[in-house]
């Protein structure tokens, strides 16, 4: 059985947190691009949203 030292666990946690942060940033960028594309498609098909 492999014995994990405190440093390996510590730096592993930092690595996992960094990967999670990178994944979150990537997800937010992709969802923002999809939002803009969907909005432009809706404006093209239905016109601008009317204000009351």
Secondary structure, DSSP 8 states (H G I E B T S, - for coil): -----HHHHHHHHHHHHHHHHHHHHHHHHHHHHHHHHHHHHHHHHH-S----
